[in-house]
Amino acid sequence: MKRVSDNRSNADLAQHVLNADGRVVTWDLTTESGAEMGAMLEQWTDDFESRFGRTPGPGDPLFYSDNRDEPTQMTEGELAASFNEFFDHAVKAGVPIPFMEAWRELGYAIVPQNVHLFSRREVTDFYAAIERFEN
C-alpha cells in the first residue's frame, strides 16, 4: 500500500515499525507532541498500576475493561461507550464535531502528526467524511 509520504527523518511525527508481533508506533519523546504522548502513556501506566497492582506487561491491552479484576480488552460496547465519552469531552474542548464524527465512522483520525502513516485512499476517505458531516 502506498503511503502519503515517507517522513521517517521527521522526529515531530509518529513513526511505525513492522516487527514480528505487528506494527509498533513510536514517537520521539524529545518533541512537543512526543512529550504529550509520553505524559498520556505515563498517566495510563499509573492508572493501570493503581487498578491492577502491577506494571503493565507486553500482553496487556491498552484499552481495558473497568469492570474486570484482571486486565481484559474492552468489548465493542465498552469501546463505543468510551469513545462517546471521549467524543463529548473533545467537542467541549473545541474539536469540531465533523472531525469527531469522521473518526467515529471510520475508526481512525488523520492529524498532521500521523498523516504519513495512512494511504492516500484512507486520507481521502477521512476528509470526505468530514465534508459529509459538515453539510
N, C-alpha and C positions, 0 to 999 in steps of 0.2 A: 504494500500500500504506500503510495507516495504521500509524504508529509508536506505540510505547507512550506516549511523551511527547516534548515538544519542549523540550530543555534547552540551546538554543544560548547562553543567557546564563550558564550554569554553567561556569566555567573549569576546575573539577575533573574534568569529564567529557570523554571523547573527542568530537570533533566531526567531521562529514564535510561535504564539499562535492562537488557533481557538476560536473565540468568536461568539456571536450571529450574528454579521454583516459579518462574514467571517474570513479570515486569516489575521493576523496582523504580519508584520515583524518588529522586534526590533533590535537595535544594542546598545551595551554598549558604551556610548559616552566617557568613560574614556580610551578606547583603541585607538590605532593609526587609525585603519580602521573605528572605530566608530566616531572619531573626524572628519575624512574626510567626512563621510556620513552626519554628523551633519552640517558641513560647507556647503555642497551642498544643504541640505534642507533649511538652513538659507538663502542662496542666492536665492533659489526658492521662499521662503516666501517674501523676499524683492522685487523680480521681480513681484510676484503676487500683492502685495500691491501697487506697483508703477503703475501697469497696470490697476487694478480694484478699487483702492482707499479704500480698506478694507483688513482686515486679512482673510486668507482662513479659511473656515469652514469645518466641517467633511464631508459634501456632495459635496465639490468642487473637480473637477478632478485634478489629479497630472499632467496629460498631457492635457493642454487646448489649444483650438484654438486661434491663434493670431489675427484672423480677426473677432472676435465677441466682442460685448460690455459687455457681461456677461460671466463668466467662463463656457465654454462648452467643453465637451470631444472632443478631436480631432477626425476627421473622419479617416477611414482606410487610405485614400490617404494622409492626413496630417501626420499621424503616419509614413507611409512609407517614405515620403519626409524628415521628421525629422530624422528618423533612417539613411537614406542615407547621410545626412549632418554629423551626428554623426560618421558614418562609416568612412567618409573621414578624419575627424579630428583624429579619433582613429588610423587609418593607418599612418597618418603623424606623430603621436606621438609615433609610433613604435609597435602598436598592430598588430600581424600577421594577414594577410588577411584571411587565412583559419579559424582562430578563429572567425573573424567577419562574414564571410560567413556562418559558422555553426550557429551563433547566429541569423543571418537574416533568415536562413532557418527554424530553429526550434522555434524561438521566445523566447529563453532563453539562458543564458550563464552560464557555470559552472566555478566557480573560487574557490580557497581554502576556502574562507570565506562563501560560500553558498552550497558547495557540499553536505553537510549533509541534506539539505532540499529537495533533489531530490531522486527519486527511482533509483535503480540500472539500470533499463532499460533506464531512462532518461539520466543518466550519460554515459552509453554505447552508446546510440544514439548520444549524443553530440560529444564524442570523435571519433566515427565512421565518423561523418560528417566532422570533422576537417581533418581526414585522407583522406577522399574523395577529399576535396578541396586542399590538399597538392599535390595530384597526377594529 
